[in-house]
């Protein structure tokens, strides 16, 4: 997916958003100082949605590239509990540290066994898709659709 071109103000907003540790209101006020604070909260949120910055892009802009995360992983691997002679590796912290870093960078491999579709007795495949949709008022709706493919429509595994 190609990077979207952003306006100068959007780039300034994103930079301010990172500098102000994720405060969209303050970032919007920094870029657009003539706006009222009450309006800045809504406008900042809307602008953040508009520029649609992904987590990996945000991490890279903050200087948390793969090399940085690798260094932090090395530090996390030496996490310990206790002091002095009672110092022991804290495997729980190490495992959580590695898991979060991998999730942020989407480094987990896809489990192909979960991609195989179950076949019915006649060879057809039945798939139930559930989609979570949020309305403008924030209420959650679940749309469910069931589709059945005939045997000749299904490629062999």
C-alpha positions as a printed NumPy array, in Angstrom:
array([[  0.   ,   0.   ,   0.   ],
       [  1.434,   3.344,  -1.054],
       [  1.893,   6.08 ,   1.511],
       [ -0.716,   8.789,   1.34 ],
       [  0.529,  12.296,   0.704],
       [ -0.208,  14.582,   3.61 ],
       [ -0.495,  18.337,   3.67 ],
       [  2.062,  20.411,   5.543],
       [ -0.458,  21.091,   8.33 ],
       [ -1.242,  17.373,   8.63 ],
       [  2.472,  16.605,   8.895],
       [  2.894,  19.335,  11.534],
       [ -0.105,  17.959,  13.443],
       [  1.325,  14.428,  13.388],
       [  4.693,  15.712,  14.611],
       [  2.997,  17.693,  17.421],
       [  0.816,  14.676,  18.267],
       [  3.949,  12.579,  18.814],
       [  5.759,  15.345,  20.748],
       [  2.725,  15.827,  23.028],
       [  2.503,  12.093,  23.738],
       [ -0.761,  11.418,  21.913],
       [ -2.77 ,  14.452,  22.973],
       [ -4.75 ,  15.357,  19.818],
       [ -6.323,  18.464,  21.382],
       [ -3.004,  20.054,  22.324],
       [ -1.462,  19.034,  19.005],
       [ -4.319,  20.673,  17.091],
       [ -3.988,  23.852,  19.161],
       [ -0.247,  23.927,  18.487],
       [ -0.795,  23.781,  14.723],
       [ -3.95 ,  25.941,  14.688],
       [ -3.574,  28.323,  17.667],
       [ -6.611,  30.484,  16.746],
       [ -9.073,  27.616,  17.346],
       [-11.046,  27.399,  20.612],
       [-10.027,  24.613,  22.976],
       [-13.53 ,  23.057,  22.92 ],
       [-13.416,  22.848,  19.12 ],
       [ -9.833,  21.607,  19.064],
       [-10.785,  18.374,  20.824],
       [-13.265,  17.404,  18.103],
       [-11.19 ,  18.782,  15.229],
       [ -8.05 ,  17.047,  16.474],
       [ -9.861,  13.729,  16.681],
       [-11.305,  14.201,  13.189],
       [ -7.923,  15.126,  11.736],
       [ -6.343,  12.081,  13.341],
       [ -8.986,   9.897,  11.696],
       [ -8.485,  11.665,   8.366],
       [ -4.727,  11.192,   8.204],
       [ -5.231,   7.516,   9.135],
       [ -1.778,   6.814,  10.545],
       [ -0.999,   3.126,  11.094],
       [  0.701,   1.801,  14.209],
       [  3.895,   0.722,  12.377],
       [  4.144,   4.161,  10.716],
       [  3.568,   5.917,  14.039],
       [  6.252,   3.787,  15.711],
       [  8.7  ,   4.575,  12.919],
       [  7.996,   8.318,  13.211],
       [  8.685,   8.051,  16.95 ],
       [ 12.061,   6.464,  16.189],
       [ 10.965,   2.974,  17.159],
       [ 12.127,   1.195,  14.044],
       [ 13.154,  -2.458,  13.872],
       [ 16.669,  -1.717,  15.12 ],
       [ 15.343,   0.191,  18.154],
       [ 12.868,  -2.581,  19.004],
       [ 15.62 ,  -5.166,  18.664],
       [ 17.717,  -3.259,  21.2  ],
       [ 14.747,  -3.024,  23.579],
       [ 14.154,  -6.745,  23.144],
       [ 17.747,  -7.403,  24.149],
       [ 17.218,  -5.261,  27.261],
       [ 13.911,  -6.999,  27.998],
       [ 15.541, -10.417,  27.801],
       [ 17.599,  -9.534,  30.859],
       [ 14.618,  -8.474,  33.015],
       [ 15.094,  -9.744,  36.571],
       [ 13.327,  -9.879,  39.912],
       [ 14.884,  -9.491,  43.332],
       [ 18.205,  -7.964,  44.303],
       [ 21.661,  -9.225,  45.163],
       [ 21.832, -13.   ,  45.556],
       [ 18.049, -13.309,  45.067],
       [ 18.261, -11.876,  41.536],
       [ 16.47 , -14.21 ,  39.092],
       [ 15.289, -13.866,  35.491],
       [ 11.701, -12.645,  35.238],
       [ 10.437, -14.874,  32.429],
       [  6.924, -13.443,  32.579],
       [  8.177,  -9.912,  31.84 ],
       [ 10.478, -11.196,  29.102],
       [  7.667, -13.111,  27.398],
       [  5.259, -10.155,  27.541],
       [  7.965,  -7.828,  26.246],
       [  8.681,  -9.989,  23.218],
       [  4.986, -10.623,  22.532],
       [  4.122,  -6.91 ,  22.508],
       [  7.028,  -6.007,  20.242],
       [  6.068,  -8.72 ,  17.759],
       [  2.413,  -7.679,  17.8  ],
       [  3.241,  -4.011,  17.21 ],
       [  5.325,  -4.889,  14.188],
       [  2.927,  -7.615,  12.921],
       [  5.715, -10.19 ,  12.881],
       [  3.703, -13.274,  13.841],
       [  3.342, -15.777,  10.991],
       [ -0.116, -16.653,   9.711],
       [ -1.39 , -19.998,  10.974],
       [ -2.358, -21.791,   7.749],
       [ -4.32 , -24.48 ,   9.595],
       [ -6.847, -21.825,  10.633],
       [ -7.332, -20.869,   6.982],
       [ -8.619, -24.29 ,   5.911],
       [-12.37 , -24.328,   5.564],
       [-14.408, -27.221,   6.949],
       [-16.203, -29.284,   4.29 ],
       [-19.75 , -30.59 ,   4.605],
       [-20.647, -34.227,   3.827],
       [-21.509, -33.416,   0.218],
       [-18.154, -31.68 ,  -0.237],
       [-19.51 , -28.145,  -0.046],
       [-18.022, -25.539,   2.263],
       [-20.154, -23.502,   4.638],
       [-18.68 , -20.265,   5.937],
       [-20.208, -17.92 ,   8.511],
       [-18.781, -14.411,   8.471],
       [-19.389, -12.038,  11.359],
       [-18.7  ,  -8.361,  10.868],
       [-18.726,  -5.893,  13.735],
       [-20.096,  -2.52 ,  12.675],
       [-20.256,   0.592,  14.835],
       [-22.989,   3.147,  14.18 ],
       [-22.46 ,   6.901,  14.476],
       [-23.801,   6.864,  18.032],
       [-21.197,   4.257,  19.01 ],
       [-23.549,   1.273,  19.272],
       [-22.153,  -2.067,  18.194],
       [-23.989,  -4.208,  15.64 ],
       [-22.962,  -7.642,  14.445],
       [-23.78 ,  -8.513,  10.851],
       [-23.718, -12.192,  10.092],
       [-23.734, -13.784,   6.659],
       [-23.616, -17.451,   5.73 ],
       [-22.425, -18.67 ,   2.362],
       [-22.223, -22.178,   0.968],
       [-20.003, -22.995,  -1.998],
       [-20.608, -26.038,  -4.163],
       [-17.969, -28.703,  -4.583],
       [-16.981, -27.631,  -8.117],
       [-16.46 , -24.018,  -6.973],
       [-13.923, -25.036,  -4.307],
       [-10.263, -25.503,  -5.251],
       [ -8.676, -28.662,  -3.794],
       [ -6.239, -28.307,  -0.902]])
